[in-house]
Amino acid sequence: MPTDPMTLWTYSLIAGGAVILVVALLLILIIVTARSIDRTAAAIWDVGQNIARNTVSIWMLQQTNAVAGEILSTAKSIVAAASSIDQKLEALGRSLGRKGA
C-alpha cells in the first residue's frame, strides 16, 4: 500500500467521487420510482372517483324496483280493464247488430 500523501490523496478523491456517483445514482432512482408511484396513485384516485360517480345511485335501485313493481301491477289492471271494456263493447255491438237487422 502506497504511503505517499499525493497517492493517498488521489485514491481518496477517486473513492469519494465514486461514492458521490453511487449516491447520486441511487437518489435519481428514488426520484424516478417516487414519480412512478405518484402517477400510479393519481390513476388509482381517478378510477376510484369514476367508480364512486358511477355507483352513487345504486342505493336507489331497491326503491326503483318497488316503483317498477307498482307500475307493472297498475299496467296489468289497465290491461284487464281494457279487456273487459273490449268484451262489453263486442257484446254491445252484437246486441245492437241483431236489433238493427
HELIX and SHEET records of a PDB file:
HELIX    1   1 PRO A    5  THR A   55  1                                  51    
HELIX    2   2 ILE A   58  MET A   60  5                                   3    
HELIX    3   3 LEU A   61  GLY A  100  1                                  40    
END                                                                             
